[in-house]
């Protein structure tokens, strides 16, 4: 039965690898969403301005133009609420620190027990930092503290 159990160092390394993969997935998603919202806002703002300026507005398409004109405001609200760009940066920092810890463990620069403690501290620190992003932040000073770390 003992042969089927993973070596504690190997188990920790596997857990760190899973966390790295998880962080990479969400980092990429947050990065893409930040850019999608930015470009959608720019395009909607530009399109509604062009339609109004060109005189293509009619009674039939008024509601459509109104919706397009309202999109940038909605996007700003969503972006400020979720703050995808800051979340992407947070995810990248977290992933990089996890990769550094994994490398220390793989190249035996740290004992498994110490690596485990460092992994828990790293996770705790980053989870607390995540709570200060977007609508989770109580105020802007919370977010500024997160940006400095």
N, C-alpha and C positions, 0 to 999 in steps of 0.2 A: 504494500500500500504506500510506503514511503517513496518508492520510485515514481509513483504517478503524481505525487505532489510537486509543484514547481519549487525550485530554489527561490528563497525569499528575494534575492537580488533580481532574479529573472522575472518574478511576479511584479516587483516594483517597476522594473524596466517596461514591462508590458502595460502596466497602468499608466505610466508616463507617456508611452507611445500612443495609447488611446486618447489621452488628454491632448496631445499635440495634434492628432488627426482631427479631433473635435474642434479645437481652437482654429485650425486652418480652415475648416469648412465654414464656420461662422464668421471668421475674419473676412473671407472672400465674399460671403453673402452680404455682410455689412458694407464692404467696399463697393460692391456692385449696386446695392440699393442707394447708397449715398450719391453715386454718379447718375443713376437712373432718375432720381428725384431732382437733381440739379438740372439735368438736360431736359426733362419733361417740363420743368418750370420755365426754363428759358424758351423752349419751343412754343409752349402755350401762350406765354406773354407776347412773343414775337408774332405769332399767328393772329391773335386777337387784335393786336395793333395794326397789322397789315390789312386785315379784313375791314376794320373800321376806317382806316385812312384811305383805302381804295374805293370806298363807297359801295362795297358789295353787300352791305347789310340790307336785308329786306325784312318784311314782317314775318315771313316764313322761317328765316334762319336766325331770328333775334334770340331765341332761347338757346340755340346752339352756340352762338357767339358769347352769350352771357355765361354759359357753362365753361367755355374755353377761357374766358377772361377771369373766372373765379378759380381756376386750377392752380395758378401760382400761389395764391393765398393759402389754399388748402395744403399744398405741398410744403410751404414754409411751416405751417402748423405741425404737420406730421414730422418733418425733419427736426424741428426744434424739440418736439416731444420725444422722439426716439434717438436723435443725434447719432445717426449711422456712421458718420465720419469718425467721431470720437470713439465709438465702439470698435470700429475697424482698427484704429491705432492701439486701443487697449488690448484687443485680441492679438495683434502682432507682437506687442511687448510681452504679453503672457506666453505666447508660443515660443518666442526667442529664449526666454528664461527657462522654459521647460526643456527646450533643446539643449541648452547649456548644462542643465542638471543631468539630462540623459547622457550627454557626452562624458561628464565627470564619472557617472556610474559605469558606463561602458568601458572607459579607459582606466578604471579602478583608481581614480584620483580621490574617491570618497568611499567610505564604508557604507554598505547598504542601510544600516540603521540611521546614520547621519543623513544620507540621501532621502530616506523616508521622512525624517523630521523636516528637512529643507523643502521637500515636496509639499508637505502639509502647510508649512508657513507660507510658501509661495502661493498656494491655492487660496489660503485665507486672506492674504494681503490683496491679491487680485480680485477676489470676490467682494471685498470691502470697497475697493476702488470702483468696481462695476456699479455698485449701489449709488455712486455719485455721478452717474452719466445720465443725461437726458431727463426725463420726467421723474427719475428716482432721486435726483439731486434736490436737496432741500432749498438750496439757493446757489447763486453763481460762485460764491466763495468756495463751496464744496467742489465744484467742477474745476476751479482754478488750482486747488490743491492736488487734484488728480492729474492735471496736465503737467505739473511740476515734477511729478515722480517718474 
